[in-house]
Structure formats: structure tokens, C-alpha cells
């Protein structure tokens, strides 16, 4: 287990979410951290990245794979509602201590938006 310092950016057509200088844990190709009550886990595989974000009310699991569209999950716990969403990964680059993803997110077979997700980290 090692502590890391990470920077994360998510951009959509009308929003930018950034997290700079966040401490996290890196163990067995999995990064975990908590930010504002959201537990986040990022599992890094050879050709796939699985991003899971969970709060008391919601759970979102997105699977990025450049060779296949992947069904993913959005759950509203308080309403006991699970919704399938589709992730179409346009670009996936997994490098040493850096991930870059561009993807389309579909809800009910309709394009919700195109997103760019960047994550980089260094050892503490």
C-alpha cells in the first residue's frame, strides 16, 4: 500500500470538475479516496478502467474499455432505483501514473454528453 497525491479533472460540454492535490491510497492497481462524502474507487486493468463513486444516496459504476461499449450502473438508493447506462469509450490511454479517457454517456439509449476524464498521480 502506498499513499499518493493525485489530480483529477472531468470535463463535459457545460461543466468542469477538478480535484487537485488529493491524497489517496494505491494498492494492487486500485486507487481509493474519499472527497466530500463520496467514496471513489478506480480499478486499473491492462485495457480497462472501472470507476466507482458511492455516497449514502447514490452509486455510479462506469467501465471504460476502448474496444467495447460497456453497460454501467447508476443507482438511487433512497428510491431503490437502478438504471442501466451505456459508456462508449472513444479514447483510453493508461500510462504510468496517468489515465486519460474520452467517452460518450448514454441514458435510455440517448446521448447524455461527451466527457473527458483525466487522472494523474505521484507517490507521496
Order of alpha helices (4+ residues) and beta strands (2+ residues): beta-beta-beta-beta-beta-beta-beta-beta-beta-beta
